[in-house]
Amino acid sequence: MDVYKNTIEKKIINGTATSAQPAYKEIRKLVDTTLGHNRDLKTISLYVEDDWSLSERWKANIGAHYSLYLVEGKSYHSIEPRLSLRYLLTDKMSLKASYTRMSQGIHLLSSSNLVMPSDIWVPATENIPITKSDQWAAGVNYDLGKGVELSAEGYWKLTDNTLDYKEGSSYMTAQGDWESLVAVGKGKAYGVELFLQKKTGRTNGWVSYTWSKSLRKYDRPGQEISGGRTFYDGNDRRNNINVAIFHRFNEHWEISASWSYMTGKRGIISTTAMYGGIMEEFDPFDQMMSSWAPYWQAITKPGSDGGSAYFQQYCRYYTYSERNGFKLPDSHHLDIGINYSAKLPNGELGIGLTIYNIYNRQNVSYAYLGYDEGVNVIKGVCMFPFMPSLSLTLKF
């Protein structure tokens, strides 16, 4: 709501609204139109599958999924075959492979701007098709004994009809239907995951490492982003490590610890500011947007008195060097949990203490442009520092 509040205040200052209420109604109506709240999307799905034991070592799962998406004035059909195979090399080692086609009738529309990031779910429409993807995966699984398993898996995924904001667009600058703000393109992602897990005993847990790469390309006529070149997706977070340990002392007490590490989120942040235009030449709503920062310049106007000074207000435009070319610092945190449980005559009692980010790592959630001793700098904001929480559960 801070964005709405600031916008309303600017409208009042500029004299375009006599009170906060009319301004708020105008902004609320704009955002409702932008998010497409008046869109209807209906889905019908059918699914069939069967497990086949081809031999003592071969096993297969074959299935198909049919989806029908009904939107205003149009329908989308999707037939999605699915196949997975497993081959048992030995009693302890197996190979597996799979293929899956998937579709989705709603799109996650994410802003690449790290200064004011946003995620919005928007539906497929008559002009915006459903998302479709094909994924191939293959891996190996090995049983090390005593409840310990080791697995490695690689995947390759192609996605069609992904959505992203066009250059210079965001949901806050919309003045019409949100469909005019977005471009439709393709995505590609691939990676490998290593997973070690212990499933038995009083002490168990897992360690996982994922290396992945995610790319986007928007080169359709009139919908080019980054000149139609391939660029990194905002979710391209190359390295991901997770460690989790659980230990049960007795029937009442259990302790857990988890540590995670992730490559920083990608996005855009302005690297250059240019001045141009005159504020009065732009729509009042454009003047309120954060991307239109005012700049005042004193100009001398000739007159009979030898010249009088007046001020002219210009617009400041921000630019960036590369789509999703800026990466936030890597993040990591350690979480600790202690749980106590006991049986009651007519139920169960549970008490839990959880400490998130116990060593108070200042992970950067988003960044903004600032100044430090007269020098332009990029500053980061940590939204989730050290946070303890206590829970009490009663089951009857």
Rosetta blueprint (number, residue, H / E / L):
1 M L
2 D H
3 V H
4 Y H
5 K H
6 N H
7 T H
8 I H
9 E H
10 K H
11 K H
12 I H
13 I H
14 N L
15 G L
16 T L
17 A L
18 T L
19 S L
20 A H
21 Q H
22 P H
23 A H
24 Y H
25 K H
26 E H
27 I H
28 R H
29 K H
30 L H
31 V H
32 D H
33 T H
34 T H
35 L H
36 G L
37 H L
38 N L
39 R L
40 D L
41 L L
42 K E
43 T E
44 I E
45 S E
46 L E
47 Y E
48 V E
49 E E
50 D E
51 D E
52 W E
53 S E
54 L L
55 S L
56 E L
57 R L
58 W E
59 K E
60 A E
61 N E
62 I E
63 G E
64 A E
65 H E
66 Y E
67 S E
68 L E
69 Y E
70 L E
71 V E
72 E L
73 G L
74 K E
75 S E
76 Y E
77 H E
78 S E
79 I E
80 E E
81 P E
82 R E
83 L E
84 S E
85 L E
86 R E
87 Y E
88 L E
89 L L
90 T L
91 D L
92 K L
93 M E
94 S E
95 L E
96 K E
97 A E
98 S E
99 Y E
100 T E
101 R E
102 M E
103 S E
104 Q E
105 G L
106 I E
107 H E
108 L E
109 L E
110 S E
111 S L
112 S L
113 N E
114 L L
115 V L
116 M L
117 P L
118 S L
119 D E
120 I E
121 W E
122 V E
123 P E
124 A L
125 T L
126 E L
127 N L
128 I L
129 P L
130 I L
131 T E
132 K E
133 S E
134 D E
135 Q E
136 W E
137 A E
138 A E
139 G E
140 V E
141 N E
142 Y E
143 D E
144 L E
145 G E
146 K L
147 G L
148 V E
149 E E
150 L E
151 S E
152 A E
153 E E
154 G E
155 Y E
156 W E
157 K E
158 L E
159 T E
160 D E
161 N E
162 T E
163 L E
164 D E
165 Y E
166 K L
167 E L
168 G L
169 S L
170 S L
171 Y H
172 M H
173 T H
174 A L
175 Q L
176 G L
177 D L
178 W H
179 E H
180 S H
181 L H
182 V E
183 A E
184 V E
185 G E
186 K E
187 G E
188 K E
189 A E
190 Y E
191 G E
192 V E
193 E E
194 L E
195 F E
196 L E
197 Q E
198 K E
199 K L
200 T L
201 G L
202 R L
203 T E
204 N E
205 G E
206 W E
207 V E
208 S E
209 Y E
210 T E
211 W E
212 S E
213 K E
214 S E
215 L E
216 R E
217 K E
218 Y L
219 D L
220 R L
221 P L
222 G L
223 Q L
224 E L
225 I L
226 S H
227 G H
228 G H
229 R L
230 T L
231 F E
232 Y E
233 D L
234 G L
235 N L
236 D L
237 R L
238 R L
239 N E
240 N E
241 I E
242 N E
243 V E
244 A E
245 I E
246 F E
247 H E
248 R E
249 F L
250 N L
251 E L
252 H L
253 W E
254 E E
255 I E
256 S E
257 A E
258 S E
259 W E
260 S E
261 Y E
262 M E
263 T L
264 G L
265 K L
266 R E
267 G E
268 I E
269 I L
270 S L
271 T L
272 T E
273 A E
274 M E
275 Y E
276 G E
277 G L
278 I L
279 M H
280 E H
281 E H
282 F L
283 D L
284 P H
285 F H
286 D H
287 Q H
288 M H
289 M L
290 S L
291 S L
292 W L
293 A E
294 P E
295 Y E
296 W E
297 Q E
298 A E
299 I E
300 T E
301 K E
302 P L
303 G L
304 S L
305 D L
306 G L
307 G L
308 S E
309 A E
310 Y E
311 F E
312 Q E
313 Q E
314 Y E
315 C E
316 R E
317 Y E
318 Y E
319 T E
320 Y L
321 S L
322 E L
323 R L
324 N L
325 G L
326 F E
327 K E
328 L L
329 P L
330 D L
331 S E
332 H E
333 H E
334 L E
335 D E
336 I E
337 G E
338 I E
339 N E
340 Y E
341 S E
342 A E
343 K E
344 L E
345 P L
346 N L
347 G E
348 E E
349 L E
350 G E
351 I E
352 G E
353 L E
354 T E
355 I E
356 Y E
357 N L
358 I L
359 Y L
360 N L
361 R L
362 Q L
363 N L
364 V L
365 S L
366 Y E
367 A E
368 Y E
369 L E
370 G E
371 Y E
372 D E
373 E L
374 G L
375 V E
376 N E
377 V E
378 I E
379 K E
380 G E
381 V E
382 C L
383 M L
384 F L
385 P L
386 F L
387 M E
388 P E
389 S E
390 L E
391 S E
392 L E
393 T E
394 L E
395 K E
396 F L
